[in-house]
Amino acid sequence: MWPSEPSFDRIDGQCAATAYLPPALPRSAPRASPLLAPPRALAALPPLLQVAGGGEVLLLENFEFGQRV
């Protein structure tokens, strides 16, 4: 399955993104990552609840996204 079973590591996320995204859509596209969305697109989002644990692999990305929304 993923390289670092049973835990989830950053490389696992990259593998999942590659498997999930269409081949023509790069991982750096705003449709692939909300972190790359323009501010006007984020402003159009409804209110959201963001939950992240202290051991979260993408903890810094969660904080960054929370600051942008």
Summary of the structure (lengths in Angstrom):
residues: 69
radius of gyration: 13.6
end to end distance: 33.2
largest distance: 38.2
contacts: 129
relative contact order: 0.13
helix: 42%
strand: 0%
